[in-house]
Amino acid sequence: MLMNTTSFLISQFRSTVSATVNSTNHLLTTIKKSLSLVESNEPKHRNNQASSTDLGYTNARLHNGDVTQATPLQHEQYPSLQPWRGLDRRIKNFGLSMPVSANYTAPRHPIVLCHGLFGFDKIGPEGIPHLQIHYWSGIQKALTKLGAKVIVAGVPRTGAIKKRAEDLHRMLSSTMEGMPVNFLAHSMGGLDCRYLISHIHDKNYNVQSLTTLSTPHRGSPFMDWCRDNIGVGLIQQDEQEAMRKLGDAAKAARGSSFCSDASPQFYTQSTPATPSPLDPLWSRLIPLLDTPAYANLTTTYLNEVFNPNTPDDPRVSYYSYGASVSQIPLWAPLGFPWEVIKAKEGPNDGLVSLESAQWGQYVETVEADHWDLNNRWRLKIGYNQKPFDAVDLYMSVASRLYKEGY
């Protein structure tokens, strides 16, 4: 008797839940139709000249390799990939809390993710994925799930731009022969890509575009501060001469019309007039603290050595994103660098200013600090900043590349 009663109650409960779900789905469909949120079946033609401000996210369907696009849905700046977090503005204004997923499109060509200073592809035991730490936390997985072919590059963490670019080229030569690629680079990775594009000519792959996220194209005042107050990041004379020769060769190969307006200069570093009693000890410690990358990230090196000798390739499209936050607590790791850069160049993300991040076609500024951009998790106390969805940003970049024909 008890079992029959229990079975009856379970059956009634299932019927009630099923009816409720069906009613809710019908209600949501009706609301979407009334708000013009239902997708049209008419194909949308791609416009290569579309600007970043009128870009919509598209839902692409693959049929035997052909892409058929549906009508784009306009969303807020970065709608979340997680439907329980992202709410469409029109529905919010209607007074409801119905979750709406963003729609994205994978680019036509493979994406090469290029990390910044102290970066890596992944670290941890190869046989135990759950113990691995990925530089592009969640980003590679989301892009792959979208349908993009993703290559994660690994170059020397603190190497010079030249060395990092050569290692990147070596990896791509063995894995991407005959293929077009889109570079998507965070921080110093963008400088590696620019060097590769301009100065490495025996490429068996075809670079279509370079998108940089908070890359210090004009250097970082914080690295200047480290050079002037700590003694790391001193530019070597032979490196200046080598870059000048590369610049001459690159300009000669492309013609005078592609030369930079800036003229290469040679920077001479001064030494303190009065030596400190600690100088002998400090001079022994400096080589342990210094790395080749530090000198390559100063404003002096980028503006007077690298940029004048690294002309853009007219066959490659250059896009850039910048980041800034209104405040970073002084006790946070990026707090002091943020103050130094703000005093010199204004709005910044804790390591790179908006002014320095702009190169080629500047797409937009996002509200994030430098480490948010590769989805690095950490405890953030005292930040006056809205939550930032890094995965969503990269999905937006991927969709934009598709819109531009890449």
C-alpha positions, 0 to 999 in steps of 0.5 A: 500500500505504501509503495503504491502511494509513493509511486502515485505521488512521484508520478504526480510530481513528474507530471507537475514539473513537466507541465510547469517546464512546458508552460515556462518554455511557451511563455519565454518563446512568446516574450522573445517573439514580442521583443524581436529576439527570435532569429531570422532564417534569412542569410546575412552577408559578411561586410568586410568593412564593418566597424567594431562598434556595429559588430554583432555576434553571430550564430554560425551553423556548419554544413559540410564545411560551409558556414551559413550565418543567422541574423546577428543578435546585438548584446552588451559589450561583453555578454557572458558565455554563462547563460545564468550570468548574462542577461540581455538588456531588453529583457532586463528592462522588461522586468524579467530575469530570463538568461540569454546566451551570446552567439559567436563565430569561429574565425576561418583560420587557426588562432595562435595564442602568444603569451607575455612576460613570465608566461607559459603554455601550461605547467604541471605533470603531463599525465595528470591534467587536473594538476596542470596550470594553463596560462590561457585558463579556460580561453583555449577550451572555449575557442576550441569548443567554438570550432576554432583551431587553436595553437598555444605557443610556448616561448622563453618566459623572460627571453629577449623579443628576438629569441622569443620570436625565433622560437615561435617561428620554429614551432609554427614552421613545424606545425603550420606549414602552408596554412594561414594563421591569426596571431592573438597575443597578450602583453609582450607576446604582441612584440614577439609577433611584430618582430616575427612578421617584420624580420623573419622572412623564410616563413612557410605559413602565412600570417593574416592578422595580429591582434594584441591585448594590452601589448606595450608597443611603446614600452612601460614606464614601470620598466623605466622605473626599474631600470633607473632605480634598481638597475635592471633592463639596461640596453646593450649597444650591440643589440641596438646595432643589430636592430638598426641593421634589421630595420634597414633591411626590412625597409629596403625590402618593402620600399620607402613608403613603409618606413617609420616616421621615427628615426632610429636613435642610439641610447646612451645610459648614464651611470650614477655620479657618486657610487654607493658603498653597496654598489659592489654587492648590488652589482653582483645581485643585478645579474641574478635579477635581470633578464633580457626581456626587461631592457626590451620593455622600456619606453626608450627601447621600444620608441627609439630602437624597436619601433623605428626598425620594425615597420608593419607588413602591409599584407598583415592586418593589425588590431589592438585592445587596451585595458584600464582600471580606475584604481588598484590598491597599493597593497596589490601586486599591480598597485605600485606599477599602476601608480607609476604608469598613471603619473607618466601616461595616465589610464593603465591596467597596472603594467601597460597604459592605454597609449602604449597599447594602441597599434594598428586599428584600435578596437576598444578599451576594456575595464580590466587589469593586466592579469585579468586579460588571460583569465588569471584567478587571484584574490582581489581585495579593495578593487573598485572594478566590475567583474570581468569575463576574459573568456567572453572577450576572446570569443568576441575577438574570434567573432570579429576576426571572422567578420573581417574575413579571417 
